[in-house]
Amino acid sequence: MRKQYQKPALNYKQQLQKLKQRGLIIENESKAKHLLETISYYRLSGYWYPLLKDKENHHFKENASFESAFRLYKFDRELRLLMLRELEKIEIGIRAKLIYILSHNKNTFWYTESNHFINPVSFGKTLTKMHNEYKKNDDQFINAFKKKYYDTIPPSWIMLEITSFGSLSYLYQNLKPCKSKTDIANFFGLNEKVFSSWLHSLVYLRNVCAHHSRLWNRTMSIQPMFPKKPKNQWLTHSNILNNKVYFFFSMILYLLNTINPGNSAAKRIVDLLEEFPSIDLKAMGFPDSWRSETLWINK
């Protein structure tokens, strides 16, 4: 049964006292208070949640400490930064391929023509959002175009450079079946349905990372499709969850191997995991055999 929220706001001293009463070891109260001030109790609570033995009554396990929770927070922060670094390369690579194939196979302003798209309502919303992004953009190359040409919108190779990753995903998903849509997916070794699913999932992952949300043990609300016949090296272990970080990691490695075959993303992820050996890999969806996967072998 739901009830009205009535918990009062606690000051930092009261927050520390509450944690100690619940059994959390506070090694350095001055440091803990500083972290509560600069990060916040509520954000940190997501990282001491795994340390609870009684999650309903918020009682901590024996020897659970504030420092161990903060170390988990640091790992998650480094993980998000690493993911954003790799996602940037993937987003730029996908953007470049969409621009090239669609502008050559269709026409300069294909993204404005409703006949290329499945859902006219979705098309209209996406186009409006793209147009608003264009009007607000003050990049030098956009200002130069506006100054030189009287067109109300730029050609696709300019517009798609400033279009958000989310809008880009909706554009691809809403494209009618055509050679262009197939060619884009095939370039990345996937079919159209799987590629569209992965693209949508990567937008979700990027938003999680960009908004500093907890990532490491997250159960993803968007689940990417399993590739049935991937054209490139994929996972051999079939008993994995597609709503955990490991699957999303593997997607990133798969796509990077097309965009940048000499990448060292797997090594950077492995190095981070080795830097934080206490991290529960099971909570991230890692199977026992993950180190034997060719996709994950360090380059």
C-alpha positions in Angstrom: 0.0 0.0 0.0 1.3 3.4 -0.9 1.7 6.2 1.7 2.7 9.8 1.8 6.4 10.6 2.1 7.1 12.2 5.5 10.8 11.7 6.1 12.5 15.0 7.2 15.7 16.4 5.7 18.7 15.5 7.8 21.8 17.7 8.2 25.3 16.1 7.6 25.9 15.2 11.2 22.5 13.5 11.4 23.2 11.6 8.2 26.4 10.3 9.5 24.8 9.3 12.8 22.0 7.5 10.9 24.6 5.5 8.9 26.5 4.5 12.0 23.3 3.4 13.8 22.6 1.1 10.8 26.0 -0.5 11.2 28.1 1.3 8.5 31.7 1.8 9.6 32.9 5.4 9.2 36.7 5.4 9.1 37.2 9.1 8.6 34.2 11.3 9.6 35.7 14.5 8.2 36.2 12.9 4.8 32.7 11.3 5.0 31.1 14.6 5.8 32.9 16.2 2.9 31.7 13.6 0.5 28.1 13.9 1.7 28.5 17.7 1.1 29.9 17.4 -2.4 28.2 14.2 -3.7 25.0 14.0 -1.5 23.6 11.3 0.7 21.0 10.2 -1.8 23.5 9.7 -4.7 25.9 7.8 -2.5 23.1 5.6 -1.1 23.0 3.7 -4.4 26.6 2.5 -3.7 26.1 1.4 -0.1 22.9 -0.4 -1.1 24.9 -3.6 -2.1 26.5 -3.5 1.4 23.1 -4.0 3.1 22.3 -7.4 4.7 18.7 -6.3 5.4 17.6 -4.1 2.6 14.1 -3.5 4.0 15.3 -2.1 7.3 18.6 -0.8 5.9 21.0 -2.7 8.2 24.5 -3.1 6.9 26.6 -6.2 6.6 29.4 -6.8 9.1 32.5 -4.8 8.2 30.6 -2.7 5.6 32.4 0.7 5.5 31.8 4.1 4.0 35.2 3.9 2.3 34.2 0.7 0.4 31.0 2.3 -0.8 33.0 5.4 -2.0 35.4 3.1 -3.8 32.5 1.6 -5.6 31.3 5.1 -6.5 34.8 5.9 -7.9 34.7 2.7 -10.0 31.3 3.6 -11.4 32.5 7.1 -12.2 35.6 5.8 -14.1 33.4 3.3 -15.8 31.0 6.0 -17.1 33.9 8.1 -18.4 35.4 5.1 -20.2 32.0 4.3 -21.8 31.5 7.9 -22.9 34.9 7.9 -24.5 34.2 4.8 -26.6 30.6 5.8 -27.3 31.8 9.0 -28.8 33.8 7.0 -31.4 30.8 4.8 -32.2 28.4 7.8 -32.5 30.7 9.6 -34.9 31.3 6.4 -36.9 27.5 5.7 -37.2 26.8 9.4 -38.0 29.4 9.4 -40.8 28.0 6.2 -42.4 24.4 7.5 -42.3 25.4 10.8 -43.9 27.3 9.2 -46.7 25.0 6.3 -47.7 21.7 8.2 -47.4 22.8 11.4 -49.1 24.3 9.4 -52.0 21.5 6.8 -52.3 18.6 9.3 -51.9 19.2 13.1 -52.2 20.6 16.1 -50.4 17.4 16.8 -48.3 16.1 13.2 -47.9 15.5 13.7 -44.1 12.8 16.3 -44.9 10.8 14.0 -47.2 8.1 12.0 -45.4 7.9 9.4 -48.2 11.1 7.8 -46.9 9.7 7.1 -43.5 7.3 4.6 -42.0 5.5 6.6 -39.3 4.5 10.2 -40.4 3.8 11.3 -36.8 7.3 10.2 -35.6 8.8 11.7 -38.7 7.2 15.1 -38.0 8.3 15.1 -34.4 11.9 14.2 -35.3 12.1 16.8 -38.0 10.7 19.5 -35.7 13.3 18.6 -33.1 16.1 18.6 -35.7 14.9 22.0 -37.0 14.9 23.4 -33.4 18.4 22.1 -32.8 19.5 23.8 -36.0 17.9 27.1 -35.1 19.6 27.1 -31.7 23.0 25.9 -32.9 25.7 28.6 -33.0 28.7 26.6 -34.4 30.8 28.5 -36.8 30.0 26.3 -39.8 26.2 26.6 -39.1 26.5 30.4 -38.9 28.5 30.5 -42.1 25.8 28.4 -43.9 23.0 30.7 -42.6 24.9 33.7 -43.8 25.6 32.4 -47.3 22.4 30.6 -48.2 18.7 31.5 -47.8 17.6 27.8 -47.3 15.7 27.4 -44.0 17.4 24.0 -43.5 20.9 22.7 -44.5 21.8 19.7 -46.5 21.8 16.3 -44.7 25.5 16.2 -44.3 25.4 19.4 -42.3 22.1 18.7 -40.4 23.1 15.3 -39.3 26.4 16.6 -37.8 24.4 18.6 -35.3 21.5 16.2 -34.8 21.4 14.6 -31.4 22.2 10.9 -31.2 18.6 10.2 -30.1 17.1 11.9 -33.2 19.6 10.0 -35.3 18.4 6.8 -33.8 14.8 7.7 -34.5 15.6 8.6 -38.1 17.1 5.3 -38.8 14.5 3.3 -37.0 11.7 5.1 -38.9 13.3 4.6 -42.3 11.2 2.5 -44.7 13.0 -0.8 -45.6 15.4 0.1 -48.4 18.9 -0.6 -49.7 20.3 2.3 -47.7 19.0 1.0 -44.4 20.3 -2.4 -45.2 23.7 -1.1 -46.3 24.2 0.9 -43.1 23.4 -2.1 -40.9 25.5 -4.4 -43.0 28.5 -2.2 -42.7 28.5 -2.9 -39.0 27.9 -6.6 -39.5 24.3 -6.6 -38.4 20.8 -6.8 -39.9 18.5 -3.7 -39.8 16.4 -4.8 -36.8 19.4 -5.6 -34.6 21.3 -2.5 -35.6 18.2 -0.3 -34.9 17.8 -2.0 -31.5 21.5 -1.5 -30.7 21.4 2.1 -31.8 18.5 2.8 -29.5 20.2 1.0 -26.7 23.4 2.9 -27.1 21.5 6.2 -27.0 20.1 5.0 -23.7 23.5 4.0 -22.4 25.0 7.4 -23.4 22.2 9.2 -21.5 22.8 7.1 -18.4 26.5 8.0 -18.5 26.1 11.7 -19.4 23.6 12.2 -16.6 26.0 10.6 -14.1 23.6 7.9 -13.2 24.7 4.6 -11.5 25.9 2.2 -14.2 27.9 -0.7 -12.9 25.1 -3.0 -11.6 22.3 -1.4 -13.4 19.4 -3.4 -14.9 18.9 -1.7 -18.2 15.3 -0.6 -19.0 16.1 -1.0 -22.7 17.3 -4.4 -23.9 19.1 -4.7 -27.2 18.4 -7.7 -29.5 20.7 -10.7 -29.6 22.4 -10.9 -33.1 21.5 -14.2 -34.6 24.0 -14.2 -37.5 26.5 -11.5 -36.8 29.0 -11.1 -39.6 31.9 -10.3 -37.3 33.3 -11.8 -34.1 30.6 -11.9 -31.4 30.2 -13.8 -28.1 30.2 -17.5 -28.0 28.7 -17.8 -24.5 24.9 -17.8 -25.1 23.7 -17.7 -21.5 24.0 -14.0 -20.9 21.6 -11.2 -20.0 21.0 -8.4 -22.4 19.9 -6.0 -19.7 23.3 -5.9 -17.9 26.4 -3.9 -18.5 28.4 -6.9 -19.9 26.1 -7.2 -22.9 26.4 -3.4 -23.5 30.2 -3.6 -23.2 30.2 -6.4 -25.7 28.1 -4.4 -28.2 30.6 -1.5 -27.9 33.5 -3.8 -28.6 31.7 -5.4 -31.6 31.0 -2.0 -33.2 34.4 -0.6 -32.4 36.1 -3.5 -34.2 34.4 -2.2 -37.4 35.0 1.5 -36.8 38.5 1.1 -35.4 39.9 -2.5 -35.8 43.1 -1.6 -33.9 41.2 -0.3 -30.8 42.3 -1.1 -27.3 38.9 -0.7 -25.6 38.8 -4.2 -24.2 42.2 -3.7 -22.6 41.0 -0.4 -21.0 37.9 -2.1 -19.6 39.9 -5.1 -18.3 42.5 -2.7 -16.7 39.7 -0.8 -14.9 38.3 -4.1 -13.5 41.7 -5.1 -12.3 42.2 -1.8 -10.6 39.0 -2.5 -8.6 39.2 -6.2 -7.9 36.4 -6.2 -5.3 33.8 -5.3 -7.9 31.1 -8.0 -8.2 31.3 -9.0 -11.9 28.2 -11.1 -11.5 26.1 -8.0 -10.8 27.4 -6.6 -14.1 26.3 -9.7 -16.0 29.8 -11.1 -16.6 29.7 -14.9 -17.1 32.5 -17.1 -15.7 34.0 -17.6 -19.1 34.2 -14.0 -20.2 38.0 -13.9 -20.3 38.0 -16.7 -22.9 35.8 -14.7 -25.3 37.7 -13.7 -28.5 35.8 -10.4 -28.5 37.3 -9.6 -25.1 40.9 -10.7 -25.7 43.2 -7.7 -25.1 44.8 -6.3 -28.2 
